[in-house]
Amino acid sequence: MAKQTTKATDDPIVLAVIEDQALLKDEYSKTQKKLKALHQKIIHNDLGDTELEEVKQEIQKVKNRFKAFSQMITQHAQWLEKEAKK
Amino acid sequence: MAEQQLPSKLYELSGQEVSEKTAESLAREEYLEELKRTTRVSKRELSIEVESADKETSKEFLLAKQSLDKVLQLRAQQLKELTLPERVDSLVAEYRKSPEEWQKKIEKSGMGLASWAMRGIYSQAAENLGITKASGEKSNKEALLAAVKSGQISVEDALAALDLHLEETLQDERFDNDVLKSMLTSHLDTFHLKLTSGQAQEEIRSVAAPLPPQEAGETLSMPADDLPLDETPEQEQEMPLAPVERTAIPRGEYQTPIELGKPETLAALKGSLERAFSAEETRYAEQYNALSPEDQKDVDQEALYRLHLQYAQRLADNFLNQSVGKRYQSLFDKYIKKNILEPDDQEALENIASFHSVLEAIDTTKAMTSPEDFGQFALELKNNTPGNPPELQQITAELLTLLAWQRGGCSVISSEQAVKASTTTFMKREFNPFLAKIHSNELFGPKVAVLQQPIKWEQLENTISDPTPPGDIQYLTPYVSSLLDSVDLLPNGDPTKRESSYDRKAFDYRIALASISPELLPTVVASAHRNSSDTFAINTDLSERLGIDVAYTTRAIGYRESREWSGKHNRTPYYKPFDLAYQIKYGGNSLVLKPRLENNAYLDVPDYNGDLSPLRNEGPVVEYAESINTERIKAFRHTAEEQISKASAALIQLEQEQDKGTTSYAEQREHGPAFATNRSANVISLINESTDRMERIFEEVRDATIKAQEALRKYLATQKNPPKEISALLDSYNNDPRELLNYQVPGRFSFSGRQEKEDLEQKLEQLRRAYNQQMRQFKNWFDNYQKSKIEDVNKAGFSSGDSPDWVALRTLLGKQRGETLTFEDFTQLTRLDRNNWCPDVSSIYRPETNKNGDVTQLLKFNPYSNGGEFTPVNPKDKTRDHGNSSHEQKIIDHYRRLSTAKEALEGLPQPEEDQRRAYLPSLS
């Protein structure tokens, strides 16, 4: 078992996947927190029209940012897959 | 999606519909209720959006994770570690425990996310530097390193290109992740170090070159070219050392400015690096030599090499941290290179648009302060920009504005202001035609070369003596020609030798500005006026430096504000119509600016055909009109109003000081009893000054009146049958207009001791009343005089001279409209003529006639049209003439009246043929 662990964690592709997993999870966690905070803001604050519009834009921004990041991870994964098949 | 989930009724009540309902039927309370409900709907809408975003991100997360899991499963099979996917979470936890350690391993493997992203950066950089992978090279990174090592590209170029793309990548939303950003930067830093340490090796080798071969051979066991590509910095530091060059080397300085846009920039930077290395080595050698031989043996030679490496890195960082240089060079390289290869590259244009921030950086870092840099950069952009993109126009405008301002000595204006100026409507309107010329190569060719270095006198002579001047030189020639001719009038004939009276610097400025383009100068100056509170400081400054009158150049393009400014400020050279004639001339596509001597005289332009004598030969009426000189009246009015205003302000101040009570008394105690008295004396002085000016103006008016009356008498004496009533009227007038107008100067106020505020106010009011009364009376008198005299004189066929337009216009105003000249007509006409009193009005305005000789429309000289030609004036199009349409409409009307009058007069019985000929206005 110990031998296997050493082998996997030395493998460049496995290492890259693990790092991507960590980054993706962190980013997802951050995104969820942001969305939650925005939701709280909407519910608990008496926001004016301008502020509501700002919140709306912020939601889009947070969403798009994560989408871009996750798509990049997907692209990297696809490249890793290709490299693995070489 | 959120909208679809809303109850339809609520949704219907949102937005515009609510306000419409409010307007139509809802009572205020109902409206407020609806508003509250719609607000709640918005909140609900947003809540739904948050939920939706949450779902979408979850979906994206799962998709990405599945992709990663898929790779892991594949790898598990390949590695025959089937349990690997199950251990993902524990491995991720391990990663989190010591991320740096993992990242180092992953970076070394070259498969991680940062490495993958870096591949894109290397790829872009290689592409932009024109480097292609050789057969033996696995990656663009290797190709880049190889290109640097082979000397195909410099270290600086490679670093700049990489840094540009790194910056772009970091700004990419996909990479908006702190960890990733940090990894990318670190990754590139490592590569930078590799590049620069390669440079360090080169330096060490070159330093080592003078040493005996065997010694060099021993130490340089591994040449830089043989460096393993994937070597880490730690490995590089373990390289064999270069020997210390113990000969004292002069200490260099790393102070080379970033001279942007110049081909030698990179060479200069490289030189800086070399000097810095030498200096560092010297410093080390000095320390080393100071040691005893025994101590020298103990010196760790490796430390020297490490020192070099560290210093190389520091230098590289210094270079990279000079954001202007780095960003500019990268941007420029990319833009130019991209556009040469891919002319329609939108990305490149966007990069250029981002040059705004570089402009800001210029101000911040002061790294690029030379106007030549701006000029050179603008030229390079122009020469390398296909398609004349609007972004580039904007940037070029900014650069040129900066350039001109700097050249003009208006260094108080920041680039921020320049940018602001260039975005004003005025600048857009004025600059675009000019920029169009830049990009059509009509302007800005060799003139920029002039900007790059002070032009030599011989160069100028060569320029004009060349029988076939190339291209744009022709554009410069009229100015240079006039300047040369003008300078010949100077005692020494060579401005470079006349620093005291004909400032060399100013001469250079003139050359530089003239070489930008005659059209740019007024534009820039006008924009400077628009955007600076120191309008007339700039005006005067430029005027003095350039030897031209800036206000007049702005007038030359019909920019009326210059006159308005003149009215507001005393410091500006006052509007002098005849001076204008001597300074500016439109012709062909050139604008000749007259140099001004230190005694304020203007040198004659040899080809100037602005003989004003015909004006003076037009007869007594013209002489009279000249002598009345509405400009003087205007000046007087301005002066009087200003004086009254000053006096009023002084009074208010005095009043305030008196009202202060204790303060005032305290001040009086401090300054003595003369304090308040002096204040009062100032007010009196202002009032008296105004009175004196009024007196002087009326002296002039009186002299002019006498002169005109004498001229009329003289003329009438030459007539066979002069109208008796005119002679009678003339005799009835007293020569002194003060009596004629029943004018009484209020008299100088005496000053005796402290003047009370009420007393001063009374005197001021007296002055104001006198001024108003006098102006009113003068107007009435003038109207009556015109009515009774000029019309009668004209009826008698009065006119003479070869250039009767001016007389005829006034005559026709009365004849054609059946009216007499009013004061306003007169002032308007005189101002009209005098504003455009160039050699002749036709140099700016020209009538277009049909085959019958009828005036069909008015043409105006348009310097922006095809290099300068007469184009039709549309009086309704105010934008074309800066709101001057009524001005031009008058000219059109005048020409039409002339034409009509010509026909009418030809049908009239004329007393004598010569008189008839003299009377007919010339339309040629």
Interface residues (C-beta under 8 A of the other chain):
Chain A: Q4 T5 K7 A8 T9 D11 P12 I13 V14 L15 A16 V17 I18 E19 D20 Q21 A22 L23 L24 K25 D26 E27 Y28 T31 Q32 L35 L38 H39 I42 I43 L47 D49 L52 V55 K56 I59 Q60 V62 K63 N64 R65 F66 K67 A68 F69 S70 Q71 M72 I73 T74 H76 A77 Q78 W79 L80 E81 E83 A84 K85
Chain B: T39 S42 K43 L46 S47 E49 V50 E51 A53 D54 E56 T57 E60 F61 L63 A64 K65 S67 L68 K70 V71 L72 L74 R75 A76 Q78 L79 E81 T83 L84 R87 V88 L91 V92 E94 Y95 R96 P99 W102 Q103 K105 I106 S109 G110 M111 G112 L113 W116 D172 E173 R174 F175 D176 N177 V179 L180
